[in-house]
Amino acid sequence: MVNNVKALQADLHELFQWSHDGQVLSSTDKSKIICCDPNNDEASYVLGSSNPTVDEERDLGVIIDKSLKP
């Protein structure tokens, strides 16, 4: 489980670095991460300098929570 969290964090760092190096503008303030694993509520991820981990997010008027139920 810990290895999966570390692997995902490494991938997020690579994605952020790739977009930064390629001057692909992205707003990390608008990026959100919802952890859907009920066995791992303590995982926290960083994207750039922000911590976009949330329990729920609204998109197109639909609120999705970490159970993936709209």
N, CA, C and O atoms as a CHARMM CRD file, in Angstrom:
* protein
*
  280
    1    1 MET  N      0.83000  -1.19000   0.00000 PROA 1      0.00000
    2    1 MET  CA     0.00000   0.00000   0.00000 PROA 1      0.00000
    3    1 MET  C      0.87200   1.25000   0.00000 PROA 1      0.00000
    4    1 MET  O      0.62400   2.18200  -0.76500 PROA 1      0.00000
    5    2 VAL  N      1.88800   1.27200   0.85100 PROA 2      0.00000
    6    2 VAL  CA     2.77500   2.42300   0.94500 PROA 2      0.00000
    7    2 VAL  C      3.50400   2.63200  -0.37400 PROA 2      0.00000
    8    2 VAL  O      3.71600   3.77000  -0.79400 PROA 2      0.00000
    9    3 ASN  N      3.88900   1.53700  -1.03100 PROA 3      0.00000
   10    3 ASN  CA     4.57300   1.64700  -2.31400 PROA 3      0.00000
   11    3 ASN  C      3.67200   2.26800  -3.37400 PROA 3      0.00000
   12    3 ASN  O      4.14900   3.01500  -4.22800 PROA 3      0.00000
   13    4 ASN  N      2.36800   1.96800  -3.33200 PROA 4      0.00000
   14    4 ASN  CA     1.43200   2.55400  -4.29100 PROA 4      0.00000
   15    4 ASN  C      1.32400   4.05700  -4.09600 PROA 4      0.00000
   16    4 ASN  O      1.28400   4.81500  -5.06600 PROA 4      0.00000
   17    5 VAL  N      1.27700   4.48700  -2.83700 PROA 5      0.00000
   18    5 VAL  CA     1.19700   5.91900  -2.53400 PROA 5      0.00000
   19    5 VAL  C      2.46000   6.62000  -3.02400 PROA 5      0.00000
   20    5 VAL  O      2.38500   7.68600  -3.63500 PROA 5      0.00000
   21    6 LYS  N      3.60800   6.02800  -2.76000 PROA 6      0.00000
   22    6 LYS  CA     4.87300   6.61900  -3.20100 PROA 6      0.00000
   23    6 LYS  C      4.96500   6.65700  -4.72400 PROA 6      0.00000
   24    6 LYS  O      5.46200   7.62900  -5.29300 PROA 6      0.00000
   25    7 ALA  N      4.48500   5.60000  -5.38600 PROA 7      0.00000
   26    7 ALA  CA     4.52400   5.55900  -6.85000 PROA 7      0.00000
   27    7 ALA  C      3.62200   6.63000  -7.45200 PROA 7      0.00000
   28    7 ALA  O      4.00900   7.30300  -8.40700 PROA 7      0.00000
   29    8 LEU  N      2.42600   6.79200  -6.90000 PROA 8      0.00000
   30    8 LEU  CA     1.52400   7.82200  -7.40700 PROA 8      0.00000
   31    8 LEU  C      2.09400   9.21000  -7.16400 PROA 8      0.00000
   32    8 LEU  O      1.99200  10.07500  -8.03400 PROA 8      0.00000
   33    9 GLN  N      2.69100   9.44300  -5.99900 PROA 9      0.00000
   34    9 GLN  CA     3.30600  10.74100  -5.72400 PROA 9      0.00000
   35    9 GLN  C      4.44700  11.00500  -6.68900 PROA 9      0.00000
   36    9 GLN  O      4.60200  12.12900  -7.16500 PROA 9      0.00000
   37   10 ALA  N      5.24900   9.98900  -6.98900 PROA 10     0.00000
   38   10 ALA  CA     6.34600  10.14500  -7.94700 PROA 10     0.00000
   39   10 ALA  C      5.79400  10.48300  -9.33200 PROA 10     0.00000
   40   10 ALA  O      6.35300  11.33000 -10.02900 PROA 10     0.00000
   41   11 ASP  N      4.70400   9.83000  -9.73800 PROA 11     0.00000
   42   11 ASP  CA     4.08800  10.12100 -11.03000 PROA 11     0.00000
   43   11 ASP  C      3.53500  11.54500 -11.07500 PROA 11     0.00000
   44   11 ASP  O      3.66900  12.23100 -12.08800 PROA 11     0.00000
   45   12 LEU  N      2.91600  11.99100  -9.98400 PROA 12     0.00000
   46   12 LEU  CA     2.40500  13.36600  -9.92600 PROA 12     0.00000
   47   12 LEU  C      3.54500  14.37100 -10.03300 PROA 12     0.00000
   48   12 LEU  O      3.41600  15.39700 -10.70100 PROA 12     0.00000
   49   13 HSD  N      4.66100  14.07100  -9.37400 PROA 13     0.00000
   50   13 HSD  CA     5.82000  14.96100  -9.45800 PROA 13     0.00000
   51   13 HSD  C      6.35900  15.00700 -10.88800 PROA 13     0.00000
   52   13 HSD  O      6.69600  16.08100 -11.38700 PROA 13     0.00000
   53   14 GLU  N      6.44000  13.85900 -11.54400 PROA 14     0.00000
   54   14 GLU  CA     6.91100  13.80900 -12.93200 PROA 14     0.00000
   55   14 GLU  C      5.98200  14.58300 -13.85500 PROA 14     0.00000
   56   14 GLU  O      6.44400  15.31600 -14.72900 PROA 14     0.00000
   57   15 LEU  N      4.68000  14.42700 -13.66800 PROA 15     0.00000
   58   15 LEU  CA     3.70300  15.14700 -14.48300 PROA 15     0.00000
   59   15 LEU  C      3.84800  16.65200 -14.28900 PROA 15     0.00000
   60   15 LEU  O      3.85200  17.41000 -15.25800 PROA 15     0.00000
   61   16 PHE  N      3.96700  17.07800 -13.04300 PROA 16     0.00000
   62   16 PHE  CA     4.14000  18.50000 -12.77100 PROA 16     0.00000
   63   16 PHE  C      5.43700  19.01000 -13.38400 PROA 16     0.00000
   64   16 PHE  O      5.45200  20.07500 -14.00100 PROA 16     0.00000
   65   17 GLN  N      6.51800  18.26600 -13.22300 PROA 17     0.00000
   66   17 GLN  CA     7.81500  18.69100 -13.76500 PROA 17     0.00000
   67   17 GLN  C      7.78200  18.74400 -15.28300 PROA 17     0.00000
   68   17 GLN  O      8.33600  19.66700 -15.88000 PROA 17     0.00000
   69   18 TRP  N      7.13800  17.76400 -15.91900 PROA 18     0.00000
   70   18 TRP  CA     7.01500  17.74500 -17.37700 PROA 18     0.00000
   71   18 TRP  C      6.26600  18.97800 -17.87000 PROA 18     0.00000
   72   18 TRP  O      6.68900  19.62300 -18.82900 PROA 18     0.00000
   73   19 SER  N      5.14500  19.30600 -17.21100 PROA 19     0.00000
   74   19 SER  CA     4.36300  20.46200 -17.64600 PROA 19     0.00000
   75   19 SER  C      5.13400  21.75800 -17.39000 PROA 19     0.00000
   76   19 SER  O      5.04900  22.69400 -18.18500 PROA 19     0.00000
   77   20 HSD  N      5.87700  21.82000 -16.30000 PROA 20     0.00000
   78   20 HSD  CA     6.66500  23.01300 -15.99900 PROA 20     0.00000
   79   20 HSD  C      7.79600  23.17800 -17.00600 PROA 20     0.00000
   80   20 HSD  O      8.01600  24.27500 -17.52100 PROA 20     0.00000
   81   21 ASP  N      8.51900  22.08400 -17.29200 PROA 21     0.00000
   82   21 ASP  CA     9.63900  22.13700 -18.24200 PROA 21     0.00000
   83   21 ASP  C      9.16800  22.47100 -19.65400 PROA 21     0.00000
   84   21 ASP  O      9.85400  23.18200 -20.38800 PROA 21     0.00000
   85   22 GLY  N      8.00200  21.95900 -20.03400 PROA 22     0.00000
   86   22 GLY  CA     7.46700  22.21300 -21.36900 PROA 22     0.00000
   87   22 GLY  C      6.66200  23.48900 -21.45500 PROA 22     0.00000
   88   22 GLY  O      6.07300  23.78600 -22.49400 PROA 22     0.00000
   89   23 GLN  N      6.63200  24.24900 -20.37100 PROA 23     0.00000
   90   23 GLN  CA     5.90000  25.50300 -20.28000 PROA 23     0.00000
   91   23 GLN  C      4.42500  25.33100 -20.62700 PROA 23     0.00000
   92   23 GLN  O      3.80400  26.20500 -21.23200 PROA 23     0.00000
   93   24 VAL  N      3.88500  24.18700 -20.23100 PROA 24     0.00000
   94   24 VAL  CA     2.45900  23.92500 -20.37600 PROA 24     0.00000
   95   24 VAL  C      1.79800  24.51400 -19.13100 PROA 24     0.00000
   96   24 VAL  O      1.97900  24.01700 -18.01900 PROA 24     0.00000
   97   25 LEU  N      1.04300  25.56100 -19.33700 PROA 25     0.00000
   98   25 LEU  CA     0.44400  26.24300 -18.19700 PROA 25     0.00000
   99   25 LEU  C     -0.69200  25.41200 -17.62100 PROA 25     0.00000
  100   25 LEU  O     -1.60700  25.00500 -18.33700 PROA 25     0.00000
  101   26 SER  N     -0.62300  25.16900 -16.33800 PROA 26     0.00000
  102   26 SER  CA    -1.70800  24.47200 -15.65600 PROA 26     0.00000
  103   26 SER  C     -1.89400  25.11800 -14.29100 PROA 26     0.00000
  104   26 SER  O     -0.94200  25.61600 -13.69000 PROA 26     0.00000
  105   27 SER  N     -3.10500  25.10400 -13.82400 PROA 27     0.00000
  106   27 SER  CA    -3.40000  25.70200 -12.53500 PROA 27     0.00000
  107   27 SER  C     -3.48900  24.60100 -11.49300 PROA 27     0.00000
  108   27 SER  O     -4.47900  23.87200 -11.44000 PROA 27     0.00000
  109   28 THR  N     -2.47300  24.47800 -10.67400 PROA 28     0.00000
  110   28 THR  CA    -2.49700  23.45200  -9.63000 PROA 28     0.00000
  111   28 THR  C     -3.53700  23.78300  -8.57000 PROA 28     0.00000
  112   28 THR  O     -3.97600  22.89800  -7.83500 PROA 28     0.00000
  113   29 ASP  N     -3.93700  25.05400  -8.48400 PROA 29     0.00000
  114   29 ASP  CA    -4.98300  25.43000  -7.52900 PROA 29     0.00000
  115   29 ASP  C     -6.33500  24.85600  -7.93000 PROA 29     0.00000
  116   29 ASP  O     -7.20800  24.66800  -7.08300 PROA 29     0.00000
  117   30 LYS  N     -6.51200  24.57700  -9.21400 PROA 30     0.00000
  118   30 LYS  CA    -7.76900  24.02100  -9.69400 PROA 30     0.00000
  119   30 LYS  C     -7.74500  22.49700  -9.77300 PROA 30     0.00000
  120   30 LYS  O     -8.77000  21.87600 -10.05300 PROA 30     0.00000
  121   31 SER  N     -6.59200  21.89500  -9.52900 PROA 31     0.00000
  122   31 SER  CA    -6.46100  20.44400  -9.57600 PROA 31     0.00000
  123   31 SER  C     -6.83900  19.85000  -8.23000 PROA 31     0.00000
  124   31 SER  O     -6.47700  20.38300  -7.18100 PROA 31     0.00000
  125   32 LYS  N     -7.57100  18.74200  -8.26900 PROA 32     0.00000
  126   32 LYS  CA    -8.01100  18.07200  -7.04600 PROA 32     0.00000
  127   32 LYS  C     -7.72700  16.59000  -7.14100 PROA 32     0.00000
  128   32 LYS  O     -7.77400  16.01000  -8.22600 PROA 32     0.00000
  129   33 ILE  N     -7.43100  15.97800  -6.00900 PROA 33     0.00000
  130   33 ILE  CA    -7.21300  14.53800  -5.93000 PROA 33     0.00000
  131   33 ILE  C     -8.17200  13.98900  -4.89000 PROA 33     0.00000
  132   33 ILE  O     -8.21000  14.46100  -3.75400 PROA 33     0.00000
  133   34 ILE  N     -8.94500  12.99000  -5.28500 PROA 34     0.00000
  134   34 ILE  CA    -9.84500  12.30900  -4.36500 PROA 34     0.00000
  135   34 ILE  C     -9.33000  10.89300  -4.18700 PROA 34     0.00000
  136   34 ILE  O     -9.25700  10.13300  -5.15300 PROA 34     0.00000
  137   35 CYS  N     -8.97400  10.53100  -2.96900 PROA 35     0.00000
  138   35 CYS  CA    -8.49800   9.18900  -2.66800 PROA 35     0.00000
  139   35 CYS  C     -9.71600   8.27800  -2.49800 PROA 35     0.00000
  140   35 CYS  O    -10.50900   8.47400  -1.57700 PROA 35     0.00000
  141   36 CYS  N     -9.86800   7.29300  -3.36900 PROA 36     0.00000
  142   36 CYS  CA   -11.05400   6.43100  -3.39600 PROA 36     0.00000
  143   36 CYS  C    -10.84300   5.10900  -2.67400 PROA 36     0.00000
  144   36 CYS  O    -11.74000   4.26500  -2.67100 PROA 36     0.00000
  145   37 ASP  N     -9.70900   4.91200  -2.07700 PROA 37     0.00000
  146   37 ASP  CA    -9.40900   3.66100  -1.38500 PROA 37     0.00000
  147   37 ASP  C     -9.89300   3.74100   0.05600 PROA 37     0.00000
  148   37 ASP  O     -9.33500   4.51000   0.83800 PROA 37     0.00000
  149   38 PRO  N    -10.91300   2.97300   0.43600 PROA 38     0.00000
  150   38 PRO  CA   -11.42900   3.05600   1.79900 PROA 38     0.00000
  151   38 PRO  C    -10.43500   2.56900   2.85000 PROA 38     0.00000
  152   38 PRO  O    -10.59400   2.85900   4.03600 PROA 38     0.00000
  153   39 ASN  N     -9.41900   1.83500   2.42500 PROA 39     0.00000
  154   39 ASN  CA    -8.41400   1.32700   3.36200 PROA 39     0.00000
  155   39 ASN  C     -7.25700   2.29700   3.57000 PROA 39     0.00000
  156   39 ASN  O     -6.36300   2.04600   4.37900 PROA 39     0.00000
  157   40 ASN  N     -7.28100   3.41200   2.83100 PROA 40     0.00000
  158   40 ASN  CA    -6.15300   4.33300   2.89200 PROA 40     0.00000
  159   40 ASN  C     -6.65100   5.77300   2.93500 PROA 40     0.00000
  160   40 ASN  O     -6.51900   6.51100   1.95800 PROA 40     0.00000
  161   41 ASP  N     -7.21500   6.16500   4.05400 PROA 41     0.00000
  162   41 ASP  CA    -7.70500   7.53400   4.20900 PROA 41     0.00000
  163   41 ASP  C     -6.59500   8.52400   4.53000 PROA 41     0.00000
  164   41 ASP  O     -6.81800   9.73300   4.48200 PROA 41     0.00000
  165   42 GLU  N     -5.41500   8.03900   4.85300 PROA 42     0.00000
  166   42 GLU  CA    -4.36300   8.91600   5.32300 PROA 42     0.00000
  167   42 GLU  C     -3.38900   9.35300   4.23900 PROA 42     0.00000
  168   42 GLU  O     -2.45800  10.10600   4.52300 PROA 42     0.00000
  169   43 ALA  N     -3.58000   8.90100   3.00400 PROA 43     0.00000
  170   43 ALA  CA    -2.67800   9.27800   1.92300 PROA 43     0.00000
  171   43 ALA  C     -2.87100  10.75600   1.60000 PROA 43     0.00000
  172   43 ALA  O     -3.99900  11.23700   1.49500 PROA 43     0.00000
  173   44 SER  N     -1.77700  11.45600   1.44700 PROA 44     0.00000
  174   44 SER  CA    -1.81200  12.86700   1.10100 PROA 44     0.00000
  175   44 SER  C     -0.83700  13.08300  -0.04500 PROA 44     0.00000
  176   44 SER  O      0.30200  12.61800   0.00700 PROA 44     0.00000
  177   45 TYR  N     -1.27500  13.78000  -1.06700 PROA 45     0.00000
  178   45 TYR  CA    -0.45400  13.97200  -2.25500 PROA 45     0.00000
  179   45 TYR  C     -0.17700  15.44800  -2.47100 PROA 45     0.00000
  180   45 TYR  O     -0.96400  16.30500  -2.06800 PROA 45     0.00000
  181   46 VAL  N      0.94300  15.73700  -3.10800 PROA 46     0.00000
  182   46 VAL  CA     1.34600  17.10600  -3.39700 PROA 46     0.00000
  183   46 VAL  C      1.50300  17.24000  -4.90300 PROA 46     0.00000
  184   46 VAL  O      2.08500  16.37700  -5.56100 PROA 46     0.00000
  185   47 LEU  N      0.97300  18.33800  -5.43800 PROA 47     0.00000
  186   47 LEU  CA     1.11300  18.64700  -6.85900 PROA 47     0.00000
  187   47 LEU  C      1.73800  20.02300  -6.95300 PROA 47     0.00000
  188   47 LEU  O      1.07500  21.03000  -6.70800 PROA 47     0.00000
  189   48 GLY  N      3.00700  20.06900  -7.30600 PROA 48     0.00000
  190   48 GLY  CA     3.73000  21.33700  -7.27700 PROA 48     0.00000
  191   48 GLY  C      3.95700  21.73900  -5.84100 PROA 48     0.00000
  192   48 GLY  O      4.64600  21.04400  -5.09300 PROA 48     0.00000
  193   49 SER  N      3.37600  22.86800  -5.45100 PROA 49     0.00000
  194   49 SER  CA     3.51300  23.30700  -4.06800 PROA 49     0.00000
  195   49 SER  C      2.18400  23.25300  -3.32300 PROA 49     0.00000
  196   49 SER  O      2.08600  23.72100  -2.18900 PROA 49     0.00000
  197   50 SER  N      1.15200  22.67800  -3.96400 PROA 50     0.00000
  198   50 SER  CA    -0.15600  22.61800  -3.30600 PROA 50     0.00000
  199   50 SER  C     -0.50700  21.18400  -2.93200 PROA 50     0.00000
  200   50 SER  O      0.02500  20.22700  -3.49300 PROA 50     0.00000
  201   51 ASN  N     -1.40800  21.06300  -1.97700 PROA 51     0.00000
  202   51 ASN  CA    -1.89500  19.76300  -1.52600 PROA 51     0.00000
  203   51 ASN  C     -3.36800  19.67600  -1.93000 PROA 51     0.00000
  204   51 ASN  O     -4.24200  20.08000  -1.16300 PROA 51     0.00000
  205   52 PRO  N     -3.65200  19.15400  -3.12400 PROA 52     0.00000
  206   52 PRO  CA    -5.01600  19.20000  -3.65500 PROA 52     0.00000
  207   52 PRO  C     -5.91300  18.03600  -3.23000 PROA 52     0.00000
  208   52 PRO  O     -6.91900  17.78200  -3.89300 PROA 52     0.00000
  209   53 THR  N     -5.58900  17.32500  -2.15600 PROA 53     0.00000
  210   53 THR  CA    -6.39000  16.18700  -1.72300 PROA 53     0.00000
  211   53 THR  C     -7.67500  16.67900  -1.05800 PROA 53     0.00000
  212   53 THR  O     -7.64000  17.47700  -0.12200 PROA 53     0.00000
  213   54 VAL  N     -8.81600  16.18600  -1.56300 PROA 54     0.00000
  214   54 VAL  CA   -10.12500  16.58300  -1.03000 PROA 54     0.00000
  215   54 VAL  C    -10.98500  15.34400  -0.81400 PROA 54     0.00000
  216   54 VAL  O    -10.69900  14.28100  -1.36500 PROA 54     0.00000
  217   55 ASP  N    -12.04700  15.48000  -0.00700 PROA 55     0.00000
  218   55 ASP  CA   -12.99000  14.38600   0.21400 PROA 55     0.00000
  219   55 ASP  C    -14.11500  14.37900  -0.80400 PROA 55     0.00000
  220   55 ASP  O    -14.71600  13.33700  -1.06300 PROA 55     0.00000
  221   56 GLU  N    -14.40600  15.54800  -1.38800 PROA 56     0.00000
  222   56 GLU  CA   -15.43600  15.62900  -2.41800 PROA 56     0.00000
  223   56 GLU  C    -15.11900  16.77900  -3.34700 PROA 56     0.00000
  224   56 GLU  O    -14.39000  17.70500  -2.99000 PROA 56     0.00000
  225   57 GLU  N    -15.68300  16.70900  -4.55400 PROA 57     0.00000
  226   57 GLU  CA   -15.45900  17.75300  -5.54700 PROA 57     0.00000
  227   57 GLU  C    -16.71100  17.90700  -6.39600 PROA 57     0.00000
  228   57 GLU  O    -17.39500  16.93100  -6.70300 PROA 57     0.00000
  229   58 ARG  N    -16.99500  19.13000  -6.76600 PROA 58     0.00000
  230   58 ARG  CA   -18.14800  19.43100  -7.61100 PROA 58     0.00000
  231   58 ARG  C    -17.65800  19.66200  -9.03200 PROA 58     0.00000
  232   58 ARG  O    -16.73600  20.44800  -9.25400 PROA 58     0.00000
  233   59 ASP  N    -18.27000  18.97900  -9.99500 PROA 59     0.00000
  234   59 ASP  CA   -17.91600  19.12900 -11.40000 PROA 59     0.00000
  235   59 ASP  C    -19.19200  19.07700 -12.22300 PROA 59     0.00000
  236   59 ASP  O    -19.95500  18.11400 -12.14400 PROA 59     0.00000
  237   60 LEU  N    -19.41500  20.10300 -13.00200 PROA 60     0.00000
  238   60 LEU  CA   -20.62200  20.21600 -13.83500 PROA 60     0.00000
  239   60 LEU  C    -21.89500  20.06100 -13.01200 PROA 60     0.00000
  240   60 LEU  O    -22.87700  19.47900 -13.47200 PROA 60     0.00000
  241   61 GLY  N    -21.86600  20.58800 -11.78900 PROA 61     0.00000
  242   61 GLY  CA   -23.04100  20.56000 -10.93700 PROA 61     0.00000
  243   61 GLY  C    -23.24300  19.27200 -10.16500 PROA 61     0.00000
  244   61 GLY  O    -24.20000  19.15800  -9.40000 PROA 61     0.00000
  245   62 VAL  N    -22.36300  18.30000 -10.34800 PROA 62     0.00000
  246   62 VAL  CA   -22.48100  17.02200  -9.65300 PROA 62     0.00000
  247   62 VAL  C    -21.38000  16.94900  -8.60200 PROA 62     0.00000
  248   62 VAL  O    -20.20700  17.17200  -8.90000 PROA 62     0.00000
  249   63 ILE  N    -21.76700  16.63800  -7.38100 PROA 63     0.00000
  250   63 ILE  CA   -20.78500  16.49100  -6.30700 PROA 63     0.00000
  251   63 ILE  C    -20.42500  15.01200  -6.19200 PROA 63     0.00000
  252   63 ILE  O    -21.29300  14.16500  -5.98100 PROA 63     0.00000
  253   64 ILE  N    -19.14500  14.71700  -6.33300 PROA 64     0.00000
  254   64 ILE  CA   -18.63600  13.35100  -6.20800 PROA 64     0.00000
  255   64 ILE  C    -17.82500  13.29400  -4.92300 PROA 64     0.00000
  256   64 ILE  O    -16.95400  14.13200  -4.69400 PROA 64     0.00000
  257   65 ASP  N    -18.11800  12.28700  -4.07400 PROA 65     0.00000
  258   65 ASP  CA   -17.31600  12.13800  -2.86400 PROA 65     0.00000
  259   65 ASP  C    -16.37700  10.95000  -3.02400 PROA 65     0.00000
  260   65 ASP  O    -16.39700  10.26800  -4.04900 PROA 65     0.00000
  261   66 LYS  N    -15.55700  10.70500  -2.01000 PROA 66     0.00000
  262   66 LYS  CA   -14.52700   9.67300  -2.13700 PROA 66     0.00000
  263   66 LYS  C    -15.07600   8.26100  -2.24500 PROA 66     0.00000
  264   66 LYS  O    -14.32100   7.33500  -2.54000 PROA 66     0.00000
  265   67 SER  N    -16.38300   8.06800  -2.01200 PROA 67     0.00000
  266   67 SER  CA   -17.00100   6.75800  -2.25500 PROA 67     0.00000
  267   67 SER  C    -17.38400   6.60700  -3.73000 PROA 67     0.00000
  268   67 SER  O    -17.86700   5.55300  -4.14300 PROA 67     0.00000
  269   68 LEU  N    -17.17200   7.64200  -4.50800 PROA 68     0.00000
  270   68 LEU  CA   -17.49500   7.73600  -5.94700 PROA 68     0.00000
  271   68 LEU  C    -18.99000   7.71300  -6.22300 PROA 68     0.00000
  272   68 LEU  O    -19.41800   7.38900  -7.33100 PROA 68     0.00000
  273   69 LYS  N    -19.77100   8.05300  -5.22900 PROA 69     0.00000
  274   69 LYS  CA   -21.21700   8.16500  -5.42900 PROA 69     0.00000
  275   69 LYS  C    -21.56200   9.62400  -5.71600 PROA 69     0.00000
  276   69 LYS  O    -21.15500  10.51600  -4.97100 PROA 69     0.00000
  277   70 PRO  N    -22.31100   9.87000  -6.79300 PROA 70     0.00000
  278   70 PRO  CA   -22.68200  11.26700  -7.10100 PROA 70     0.00000
  279   70 PRO  C    -23.72100  11.78700  -6.11700 PROA 70     0.00000
  280   70 PRO  O    -24.14800  12.93700  -6.22200 PROA 70     0.00000
